[in-house]
Amino acid sequence: MVILIMGVAGSGKTTVGRALATALGWDFRDADEFHPPANIAKMAAGQPLTDADRAPWLAAIRAYLDERLALGENAIVTCSALKEAYRAALISDPARVRLVHLTGDPALLAARLAGRRDHFMKPTMLASQLAALESPRDALTVDIADPPDAIVAQIRRALSV
């Protein structure tokens, strides 16, 4: 099984993903690792990515997901996956890729982003992510107001892992 943790910037994807992977003893990969340098430079300049910018990034993440599934290995992967089309591009086997959507109050998200240092995703880009977000119908939705360990426990209970 692969658990794909999605949500806008500041939702805690990396924090929750790492904690969940540690608790389960599974491999963890953050979507930021898959961005080509041009995407990182664009976001660092405060410019939102276009769908054309995202295409190679999404393809690289999907290749990783498909590789894990082909090898029969479990993994946790994070990705904003804001639109249904992005999720369709990422997930080849919905029965074995479980989607977890981290969501929360925009003020909490903004506060988290304001506290980040040395990250290419600028707090000013949150509004564009929230505007682009198409909430998934087929995901476990988890509110980020709880601490990460409580969120991990909730995910484990809901997905029986």
C-alpha positions in Angstrom: 0.0 0.0 0.0 1.0 3.6 -0.6 -0.5 6.4 1.4 -0.5 9.7 -0.5 -0.8 12.6 1.9 -2.2 15.7 0.2 -3.1 19.3 1.1 -2.1 22.9 0.6 1.2 24.3 1.9 1.3 24.5 5.7 -1.0 21.6 6.2 1.7 19.5 7.8 2.1 16.9 5.0 5.8 16.4 5.6 5.6 16.4 9.4 2.7 13.9 9.4 4.1 11.9 6.6 7.5 11.4 8.3 5.8 10.6 11.6 3.5 8.1 10.0 6.3 6.5 8.0 8.4 6.2 11.2 5.5 4.6 13.1 4.9 2.1 10.4 8.5 1.5 9.4 7.7 2.4 5.8 9.6 4.4 3.2 8.9 8.2 3.1 9.3 10.6 0.2 8.3 14.2 0.1 7.0 15.6 -3.2 9.4 18.5 -3.0 12.2 16.0 -3.7 10.7 15.4 -7.2 10.5 19.0 -8.3 12.8 20.0 -11.2 15.1 22.9 -10.3 13.1 25.3 -12.6 10.0 24.7 -10.5 11.8 25.4 -7.2 13.3 28.6 -8.6 9.8 29.8 -9.8 8.2 29.1 -6.4 11.1 30.8 -4.6 10.4 33.9 -6.7 6.8 33.8 -5.5 5.3 32.6 -8.8 2.7 29.9 -8.8 3.4 26.9 -11.0 1.4 26.2 -14.1 0.0 22.9 -15.1 2.8 22.6 -17.7 5.3 23.2 -14.9 3.7 20.5 -12.8 3.5 17.8 -15.5 7.1 16.4 -15.1 6.8 16.7 -11.3 3.6 14.7 -11.2 5.1 12.1 -13.7 8.1 11.6 -11.4 6.0 11.1 -8.3 3.7 8.6 -10.2 6.8 6.7 -11.4 7.9 6.4 -7.8 4.4 5.3 -6.6 4.1 2.7 -9.5 7.6 1.4 -8.6 6.6 0.9 -5.0 3.5 -0.9 -6.0 5.3 -3.1 -8.6 7.8 -4.1 -5.9 5.0 -4.8 -3.4 6.5 -2.2 -1.0 4.7 0.1 1.3 5.4 3.8 1.3 4.2 7.2 2.5 4.4 10.0 -0.1 3.3 13.7 0.2 2.1 15.9 -2.6 -0.2 18.9 -2.6 -2.3 17.1 -5.3 -4.7 20.1 -5.3 -6.8 19.2 -8.4 -8.6 16.1 -9.4 -6.6 16.0 -12.6 -3.4 15.9 -10.6 -4.6 13.1 -8.5 -5.7 11.2 -11.6 -2.2 11.7 -13.0 -0.6 10.4 -9.8 -2.7 7.4 -8.9 -2.7 4.4 -11.2 -4.2 2.0 -8.7 -6.8 3.6 -6.3 -7.2 0.3 -4.5 -3.6 0.3 -3.4 -2.9 4.1 -3.1 -4.9 5.5 -0.2 -5.4 9.3 -0.2 -5.3 11.3 3.0 -6.3 15.0 2.7 -4.9 17.3 5.5 -7.1 20.3 5.8 -7.5 23.2 8.2 -8.4 26.7 9.0 -6.8 29.2 6.5 -5.5 31.3 9.5 -3.7 28.3 10.9 -2.2 27.5 7.6 -1.0 31.1 7.1 0.5 31.1 10.6 2.4 27.9 9.9 3.7 29.3 6.6 4.8 32.6 8.3 6.9 30.6 10.7 8.8 28.7 8.1 12.4 29.6 7.3 14.4 28.8 4.2 11.5 27.1 2.3 10.9 27.9 -1.3 7.1 28.0 -0.9 6.2 31.6 0.0 3.3 32.4 2.4 1.9 34.7 -0.2 1.1 31.7 -2.4 -1.3 30.1 0.0 -4.3 32.0 -1.4 -3.6 30.6 -4.9 -3.4 27.1 -3.5 -6.6 27.4 -1.6 -8.3 28.8 -4.7 -7.0 25.9 -6.8 -7.9 23.2 -4.3 -10.5 20.7 -5.5 -11.4 18.8 -2.4 -11.2 15.0 -3.1 -14.3 12.9 -2.7 -12.4 9.7 -2.2 -10.0 10.7 0.6 -9.7 10.3 4.3 -10.0 14.0 5.4 -8.2 14.9 8.6 -8.3 18.3 10.3 -4.8 19.7 11.1 -5.8 21.3 14.4 -4.8 18.3 16.3 -1.1 17.6 17.1 0.8 15.4 14.6 0.8 12.3 16.8 -3.0 12.5 17.1 -3.3 12.9 13.3 -1.0 9.9 12.8 -3.2 7.8 15.2 -6.3 8.9 13.4 -4.9 7.9 10.0 -3.7 4.5 11.3 -7.1 3.8 12.8 -9.0 4.8 9.6 -6.8 2.9 7.2 -6.1 0.0 9.5 -2.3 0.3 9.3 
